Amino acid sequence: MKKLQFNAPVIIGIFFISMAALIAGEVTRGSSTIALFSVYRSSLLSPLFYLRLVGHIFGHASISHFFGNMLLLLVVGPPLEKIYGSKTIAICVLVTAVITGVLQVLIFPNSALLGASGIVFMLIMLSSLSGARSGQIPITLILVAIMYLGQELYSILFVDDNVANLMHIVGGICGICFGFQLSRKGNAKNSI
């Protein structure tokens, strides 16, 4: 009999916390999503503001939003967690969450941000750099960046859909920065 393998604890953790947040949002008619799983401008004196700087990656507006993010997260994340280690991926996720959360509050003070899209795009760009040697730029990175940035810029300019495309780009930039940093350190596990 085969055993289940807990192969990517950070990615699996994000999945289950996001699923719990989605269920809680349904049960509370969105109030838990607003209170804990969306980031927006609020008082710096509120402890919930700081929780939301990371918690926003677990909130999703709908089941289709959740499935879209989680499918990509579960495909791209585990191989990266295997390459770089859980600690490194957790740090990358936390840093990206805080950066996108802070930028959302500063640039878009009248709207909220929720969802794991920034994290997913960080992982996509990081994956295009995995295995790169120090001082080299993989052609896959260039192709992914052109396609990804092109799609996001098109959406910013021509699509009105309440999607935080700028934060997707910020997540992708974080992934590129992490990828180059990790390639300099030899891709060793737990190297950040």
C-alpha positions in Angstrom: 0.0 0.0 0.0 1.4 3.4 -1.0 1.7 6.2 1.6 0.7 9.8 1.0 3.7 12.1 0.8 3.7 15.5 2.4 6.0 16.7 -0.3 5.7 20.5 -0.2 4.6 21.7 3.3 4.6 25.5 2.4 2.6 25.1 -0.8 0.2 22.6 0.8 -0.1 24.9 3.8 -1.0 27.9 1.5 -3.6 25.7 -0.2 -5.3 24.5 3.0 -5.3 28.0 4.6 -6.7 29.5 1.4 -9.4 26.8 1.3 -10.3 27.5 5.0 -10.4 31.2 4.3 -12.7 30.7 1.3 -15.1 28.5 3.4 -15.0 31.1 6.2 -15.7 33.8 3.8 -18.8 31.9 2.5 -20.0 31.2 6.0 -19.5 34.8 7.2 -20.8 36.3 4.0 -17.5 37.9 3.3 -16.8 39.6 6.6 -13.9 37.3 7.5 -12.4 37.9 4.1 -12.6 41.6 4.6 -11.3 41.4 8.2 -8.5 39.0 7.7 -7.8 38.0 4.1 -7.8 41.4 2.2 -5.3 44.2 2.5 -6.4 47.8 2.4 -5.5 51.1 3.9 -6.5 51.1 7.6 -5.0 52.3 10.9 -1.4 51.4 11.6 -2.4 50.9 15.2 -4.6 48.0 14.4 -2.8 44.6 14.8 -5.1 43.3 12.0 -3.5 45.6 9.5 -0.2 43.7 9.9 -1.9 40.4 9.8 -3.6 41.4 6.5 -0.2 42.3 5.0 0.4 38.6 4.7 -3.2 37.2 5.1 -4.4 38.8 1.9 -2.7 36.0 -0.1 -5.1 33.5 1.4 -8.3 35.3 0.6 -10.1 34.7 -2.7 -13.2 36.5 -4.1 -14.8 33.3 -5.5 -14.3 29.6 -6.0 -13.1 30.2 -9.6 -10.5 32.8 -8.3 -9.4 30.2 -5.7 -9.2 27.3 -8.3 -7.3 29.5 -10.8 -4.6 30.4 -8.3 -4.4 27.1 -6.5 -4.0 25.0 -9.7 -1.0 27.0 -10.7 0.4 27.1 -7.2 0.1 23.3 -6.9 1.8 22.8 -10.3 4.6 25.3 -10.0 5.2 25.4 -6.2 6.2 21.8 -5.2 9.2 21.4 -7.6 10.5 24.8 -6.4 10.1 23.8 -2.8 12.0 20.6 -3.6 14.8 22.6 -5.3 15.1 25.5 -2.8 13.7 24.0 0.4 10.7 24.9 2.5 12.4 27.7 4.5 13.5 29.5 1.4 10.1 29.3 -0.3 8.4 30.4 2.9 10.6 33.5 3.0 10.0 34.2 -0.7 6.2 34.0 -0.1 6.3 36.2 3.0 8.5 38.9 1.5 6.3 38.9 -1.7 3.1 39.1 0.4 4.4 42.0 2.4 5.8 43.9 -0.6 2.5 43.5 -2.6 0.4 44.4 0.5 2.4 47.6 1.3 2.4 48.7 -2.4 -1.4 48.1 -2.6 -2.0 50.3 0.4 0.3 53.0 -0.8 -0.6 53.1 -4.5 -4.3 52.1 -4.4 -5.6 53.5 -1.0 -9.3 53.1 -2.0 -9.3 49.4 -2.9 -8.5 46.1 -1.4 -6.2 43.3 -2.6 -6.7 39.6 -2.0 -5.6 36.4 -3.6 -2.5 34.4 -4.2 -1.9 35.7 -7.8 1.2 37.7 -6.8 2.7 34.6 -5.1 1.8 32.5 -8.1 3.5 34.9 -10.5 6.5 35.1 -8.2 6.8 31.3 -8.4 6.4 31.3 -12.1 9.2 33.7 -12.6 11.4 31.9 -10.0 10.8 28.7 -11.8 12.0 30.1 -15.1 15.3 30.9 -13.3 15.6 27.6 -11.5 18.8 25.8 -12.4 20.4 29.0 -13.8 24.0 29.4 -13.3 25.4 32.6 -11.8 26.0 35.2 -14.4 23.7 33.6 -17.0 20.2 34.6 -18.1 18.1 31.6 -19.3 16.2 32.1 -22.6 13.1 30.7 -20.8 13.2 33.7 -18.4 13.2 36.1 -21.3 10.3 34.3 -23.1 8.2 34.0 -19.9 8.9 37.6 -19.0 7.9 38.9 -22.4 4.7 36.9 -22.5 3.8 37.5 -18.9 4.6 41.2 -18.8 2.9 41.7 -22.2 -0.3 40.1 -20.9 -0.3 42.1 -17.7 0.5 45.4 -19.4 -2.3 44.7 -22.0 -4.7 44.0 -19.1 -3.7 47.2 -17.3 -4.2 49.3 -20.4 -7.2 47.7 -22.1 -9.2 45.5 -19.7 -11.4 46.8 -16.9 -11.8 43.7 -14.7 -10.9 44.6 -11.0 -7.7 42.4 -11.3 -4.6 43.7 -9.6 -2.3 43.4 -12.6 0.3 45.7 -11.2 0.6 43.4 -8.1 1.0 40.4 -10.4 3.9 42.3 -12.1 5.4 43.1 -8.6 5.1 39.4 -7.7 6.9 38.5 -10.9 9.7 41.0 -10.2 10.1 39.5 -6.7 10.4 36.0 -8.4 13.1 37.3 -10.7 15.0 39.0 -7.8 14.8 35.8 -5.7 15.9 33.7 -8.7 19.0 35.7 -9.4 19.8 35.8 -5.6 19.4 32.0 -5.3 21.4 31.4 -8.5 24.4 33.3 -7.0 24.2 31.1 -3.9 24.2 27.9 -6.0 20.5 26.9 -5.5 21.3 25.3 -2.2 18.3 24.4 -0.1 17.5 27.0 2.6 19.9 29.4 1.1 18.1 32.7 1.6 
